[in-house]
Structure formats: structure tokens, C-alpha cells
Amino acid sequence: MASEVKLPRLGQGMESGTIVKWLKAEGDRVEKGEPLYELDTDKVTQEVEAEASGILLKIAVSEGEADVGTTIAVIGEQGEEVPELGNGGAPQSAEKPAEAPARESERAEGRAASAAEVAEAPQPVQIDGAGARIKASPLARRIARERGIELGSLKGTGPEGRVVAEDVERAAAGAPVGGQIPAVAGTVERVPLTSVRRTIARRLTEAWQVPVFQLVASADMSRVNGLLERVHKDDAGPRVTITDVLTKACAVALMRHREVNAQWSDDAILLFPTANIGIAVAAPQGLVVPVIKNAERLHLAEIAAARSDVVTRARENKLRQEDIEGGTFTISNLGMYRVERFTAVLNPPQAAIVAVGAIEDAAIPTDGEVVVRPLMTLSATFDHRTVDGAPAANFLQTLKELLEEPGLML
């Protein structure tokens, strides 16, 4: 029996996604678990696997944006008749949405409603000044509702004049609508916003609404440098880096100060039993934060292997949803760029993030003498709703001690 392929919900809060391309064509044989298409969400672009085996009888949404739960294809047996789709009796593509989309509550109660039932849904069809139906993507309609923007006032840049999310975002920002800004040679280059860049902007805006404070400490990295020299001589696996040592040190410190390994929620502070360390990565598509799970339980070599894997896939735009979920703390390291110190923006809802600068030689008074030591500056940002000053200072002090005496964490 033929089965409908529906757009999945790949993360909490996901309402829609954009089909980038199909990896199979109509008429191809598909095996369960085999990559079927590429889906772009507001966080990552990833391959989605087939949930059934059979022949790809019909692709209902060839590409573009669609709601979670939309039937995008049908898989069945050769020669089997394509059933009436659950989008309202006809294939609903991103370019040609159903004439009257049901309300969210009605979609949750039954997506297999008939076309007549969908037409009776109380949500009105939006009409422009000429009496024609306004074509807009689901995400564009949602953003327009949230921003109080009339879709009829926008000129769509999508297929067949369809209003897409970028059109609404431009209108909300006060930019010209209806396509690209006219280019003048040698003046301004217009770079369209990607879904990742929009997500970065939204999350950074959210972060600035959190009451935060910063603490700074410097760690003598002499013994870490010595440790890395020994590891590089003895280990043929992935090269262990300063970031790997930091990941281990932060994980151990978080287990000793669980009030920092926390998240703020509306009615409680959540304290986590394991340290899932996010590593900020500058990828071509924008800043992403893949997560190394249960870092307190891993050896340096295991952390290096995990870090090498996720960073490589981040830079190749091949991260999966599970790679970026579940983080409890974040490290942002700009030391390789010779940045001495900086303040990192919090990664909500996490309670803390540490910004790491370059290791620089500095003159340090020691036992009545001045000696030169390799120092690294740690600048930590904390959510003051979740963590108070003294516990935060204790955590940073423990992190400093672990870096200066790495044997304590191994």
C-alpha cells in the first residue's frame, strides 16, 4: 500500500522547511533508511532518509518551502495508483499552496480532511487590492502576522510572484521590496540573507535581552603546552588541540559546579547531569555550534576525534540536527586569529560561555623574580538570572586551575 512522505519536524519549534533537492527521481527504487532528499531548516541543511521502501511514485513538492506535516511525496509499488494526498486532495507544492490552508489546530486534528473541509476552515484567504489571492509561503505568512505586515503590500520574488520570507523580512527592515536593490557598479553589493544568517541574527537579538555579567582570568599554559608536545609524539590519531584540552577542562569544571551547567526556563532552572560542550565554528554558511556530548567522560583523543568530525562536517555544511542540539555550555576560541581577549555573546538558553584568546608570552613576578610564561585569557559570560557572581567565579577559578595543572582532569 502506498505511503505518504510528510515533511518531518526535525527540532523543537520547527514549523516549516525548505526542500533543496531530491536525491531520487519519480520512478526510482527507494530503500528504507536511504537518503531521499535534502532539507534546509533554520539551523542546518541535512539529508532526510526514506521511512519506507518502494517506488517513488510521486513528488508533490519538487523544491521550496513547505509546512511540517505537508505530504511531499508518495512511495508505493510499481503500477500502484497514487492515492488522494493528505494536503486536501491534490499535491500541494511550495510554489502552489492549497487555496485555503487550515489553521494549525485543524491541521493537528486531521491532515486527511477533504478539500471541502479545508475550504470551510475559518482562516480567511488573503486577497490583494485587485481581488486576486495572495500567493505566499507558510513562513512568509507567519512572519507577516508576527510583524503586522500586510502581504498585499508586498511584491513577491518567489516563483510566479509568490511572497517568500525574505520579502517580508525586507519590508520589516524598511528595505525596498520586490526584488534586489538596483546595483550600481563599484558601490554596494547585496548579499541575500540565508536561513542560517537569519537564525544567527534572531538568536543574537535574544541573547542581548538576557542580563549578563563577565569575569576574566588568565591561565598559565606551560603545562598544557608540554602535555600537547608529548601527546603529539605518542599519538597517531587526530591531532589534539588547545580546544580539545579546553573542552575537557570545561566539562570537568562544569561537573564540579553544576549551577553553571544550567539553563534558564520560565518556571525553573535546569541543572544538567552531563557536560555537552558546544564549539563555535566559523563555517561558510555562518556561525554554527556543533556539540560534543558527555565530554566529561571522554579522553582527550576521543574529544579530538569528535571535534575533528563535527568541525569538518560543519565547514562542509553536512551537520545533522542532532549535532547541534543539547548543548549545555559553549566555547568560542579566537586564539588562532591572534585575538588577545574578547567577550562572547551568550548562547541562550545556556547559562554560560567562555571566550578564549591567544596564548601570549607575558612577564610574571614569581618568588621575587620576573619570569616569562605563556598566558591565555579566559573571558566568561554568565546569565545572571541563573548564576550569581560567586559560583561563577568559583567555576572560572576551577577552569584556570585545571588548565595550569592538566593532570587534575585526566
N, C-alpha and C positions, 0 to 999 in steps of 0.2 A: 504494500500500500504506500502511495506517495506521501512524503512528509514535507511540511513547510520548513524552510530555513528562515529563522527570525533573527533580526539584529539583536545581539546579546547585550546584557548590561555587564560591562567589564569592571566596573568600580562603583563605589558608593557615590551617589549623586549624578551619575551619568544619565542623561536624558536623550541624547542623540549621538550619532557618529557619522563619519564620512567614509563611504566606500571608495578606496583609492583605485584598486583594480582587482579583477577576478583572476585567480590563478588557474581556473578551469573554464572551458567554454561549454556552451549548451551542447549536449550530446556526449560529453566526455564521461568516462567512468570515474567515480569518486569512491574512495575508501574511507571508512570512519577513522577519524584521527589525522587524516591527510590535510595539509594546508589548503584552504578553499579560496580565501580572498584576503586582501589587506584592508584593515580598518583603522582609520585615523580618529582618535578621541582627542580630548583637550589636553591629554598628557603624553601619550605615546602613539606611534604607528606600529601595529603588530599584525602578524598573520593569525587568522581565525581558522580553527580546524573544523572539518565536517563532523557533524554529530550522527550521521547515518551513512551507510554505503548504498550505492546505486548509480543511476544515470542522472546527470544534471539536466533535468527536463526543461527547466525554465529559469531564466534570470530576470526577476521582476524589477530590480533596481540595479542598473548596469554600473552606475557610479554616482557619487554625490552624497548629499546629506539625507539621513532618514532617522526617524524616531526609534528608540528602543522598543522592541516587540513587533516592528514592521516586518511583514513577510517579504524577504528579498530574493528568495529562490525556492525551487521545488526539486526534491530528489526522489526518484522512484525507479521503476523498472522500465526497460526498453519497450516502447509502444504504449505505455500506460498513459491514460488521459490525465492531463493536468487538471487538478481539482479547482473549484472556486476558491480563490485565495481569501485569507482572513482579513485582508485590508479593506473589505467592503465589496467583494465580488469581482474585482479587477485588479491587475497588477498596479501597485502604487509605486511609482518611481520617484526619485528625488527631484527629477525635472518636472513631473506632472503629478502633484499631490492630489489626494482624493478631494472631491469638490467640497466636502464639509467634514473636516476632521472632528472626531468625537472628543469630548472632554476627557481629561486624564482619568477621572473617576470611572467614566463609562468604559474606557479602554481597559482599565484594570478588571472590571467586572466581566467583560466578554469581548475578545477581539474578533470572534467569529460572527459578529452581528451582521445581518444582511444589509445591502446597500440602502434599502428603505429605512431601516432602523438608524443607520448612520446619518441619513439625511434629516431625520427628525431630531437629532441632537440639538439642545438648546443653544449651543455656541453659534452665534451668527456668522455667516460668510461675510468677509470684509469686501466692500465694493468701493471702487475709486469714483472720482467725480463724473466719469463718463458712463457709469453703470456697469463696468466690467469687473469681474472678480480679480482681486489682487493675488498674484502668484508670489508666494513667499515660502522659504524653507521653515521647518518647525523651529529651528534655533533662532532664526530671524524674528519669527512671531513672538517667541518667548522674550527675547531681548527687548523688542519694541514695547511689549506690555510692561516690562520692568522699568524701562526708561521713559514711558509715557510718550512714545513717538508714534505718529500716525503713519502706517505703512503706505497709505495712499499718497503721501507727500514725497515718497522716495522713488527714484528711478533705479530699477534693479539692474545689476550687472551680470546676473546668472543666466543660464540657458533660457531662451525665449523671454527675456526681460524679467526673470524671476528675482525677487529681492532675497539676497543672502545675508548672512550675519555681518559680513564686512560692510555692507551698505548701511546697516543700522548703526554699527559702531562709528562709522564716519559721520553719520548725522548726529549721533550723540556727542561727538567731539567737536561738532561745529564745522567739519571739513566739507568741501564740495561733494555732492552725491552724483551718482550716475556714471561712474567710471573713473578712470585715472585722471589725476590732475594734469592738465596740459604741460608737456615737458618743454623746457627751454634749454637749448644746448648750453652746457657749461654752468648750469645753475643748480637745480635741485633734482635729486634722484628720489623717486618714490618707491619705497620698499613695502609691499603689501604685508599686513600682519598675518602671521601663521597662527594656527590654533595654540601651538606651544608658547609663542610670544604673548598671545592674549592671556594665557593661563599665568605666565610669569607676572605680567602686569597686574592681574587681579589679585594674585597671592601676595605680591609685594605691597599692594594697597591695603590688603587685610592686615599685613604684618605691622604697618605703621600705625594701626589703630590699637595695638597692644602696648600697655605700659611696660617699658623695659628699662633695664639698667645694665651697665657694662663694668666688668672687672678685668684688670690686666695684670699679668705676671710674666716673668722671664725665666726660662729653664736652661740650665747648663746642659748642653747636648753632647758633652765629651764622651760619656759612656755609651750613649746611643750610637754615636759615630763609630766607636770601637766595636760595638755589637754588630753593626751592619758590615763592617770590614770582615769580621770573622764569618758571618753568615754568607757573604758573597764568595768567600773562598771555599766554603764547605758545601754549599747548596747549589745543585744544578737546575733547580726548578725555577718558577717565576721569580724575578728579582724582587727582593724585599726592599721597600722604600720607607722613607720617613712617614709617609701617610699610613702605611701598614702598622708601624710602631705606634703612631698616634691613635689609630683605630683600636688597637689592643689596650693601650693605656686609658683611653676614654671609657672603653667598655668596663674595665676593672674598676675605675673610679666611680662609674655610674652604679655598679653593684654595691659599692660601699656607701654611696649617697643616693639612695633610690628616690629621694624627694626631687632630684634633678632629672632623673629618668622618668619623666612625667608629662602629662598633657592636661590642659585646662578644658573642662566641659561646663555646660551651663549649670549643672547641679552637683558636680563633684570634681575632684582632682584625681586623675587616673595614674596610679603608680604601676609601672610595668616590671615583670619578673625577669626579663631578659633585655640585653642591650642590642638594639637593632640600629646600627650606625649608618647614617646617610652620608655619602661622599659627593659633594658638589662637583659637577663635571661640566666644563665648557664644551658643549657639543655643537656641531654646525647648526642644528635646528634651534639652539638656545640652551640656557642653563637647565640641567636635569640633575636629579639627586637619586641615583640608584642606592639600594640599601643592602648592607651586609648583615644578615640575620644572625642572632645568637653569637655575637662577636666575642663575648667573654669566654666562650667555650672553645674558641679556635686557637690553634697555634699560629705563629707568625707566617709560616709557609702556607697554611690554609687560608689565612686572610689575604696574603699576596695573590694566591690563585683566584680567589673570589673577586678581589678588587680588579685584577687584570681582566677577568672575564667581563664584568659589568661595565667597566670603563671602555673597553674595546667595543662592546655592543652599543653603548651609549653614543659613541662617536660615529658608529655606522648606522645609527637610527634603527636599531634592532632590539631595543628593550621591550620586555613584556610588562603587562600591567603589574604582575606580582613582583617585578624587580624594583618598583618604585613605591610600593605600599608597605605600611607597617613600621616606618622609621620612628625611633624614639629620641634621637639626638642627631645633630649634623656637624660635620667637619667641613670647613671651607679653607683650603690651603692655597695661598698665592705665593708661597715662598719661592717656587720655581721661576717666578717672574721678578724676583729680587725686590718684592714689596716688603718693607721692613715691618709694618704693622697696619692693620685696618680693622674696621668694625663691620661685622657681618650682620645682615638683616635676618631677624628671627624667621624660622620656618614653621609657621603655625600648623597644627596646634601644639607642636613640640615646645617644651619649656626652656630649651637652651640650645645654643650653637656656639662653636668655638672657631675663631678666625686665627689662622696660623701664618706667621710671616717668615721671612728668610732667616737662615742661620747666619749670624754675623759675628765676627770676632770683636770682643769688647774687653777693655781693661777692667779687671775686677780686683779690689783690695782684698787680700786673703792673708791672714796671720801676719799683718804688718808689712806685707809685700804686695806689689801690684803684678797680677798675672793676667795673661790673655786667655779668655775662654770663649768657646763658640756658644753664643746665646740665641735662643729663639723666643720671640714674643708671642704669648697666647692672649688673645683678646676675646673674652667670653661675653655673650649677650644672654640675658635671662628674662623670662616673663615674670614680672613682679607679682602678678596675681597668683602664680603657682609657687614661686620660690622666693624666700626672703634673703636678705643680704648675707647673713652669717652662714646658712647652709650652702649658699652659692660660693662663698669664699672658701669654705672647707673643701668643697669639691675641687675648686681650682688649685688649692694647695696640694691636695692628693694627686692631681694630674701632674703637677710640677715635680713632686717627689718621685712618682713612677718613672718619669722621663729621665730624671737625674740618677735614679737607681733602677734601671730596667729589670734587674734580676728580681725585683719585688713583684713583678707582674707576670713572670714567665713560669 
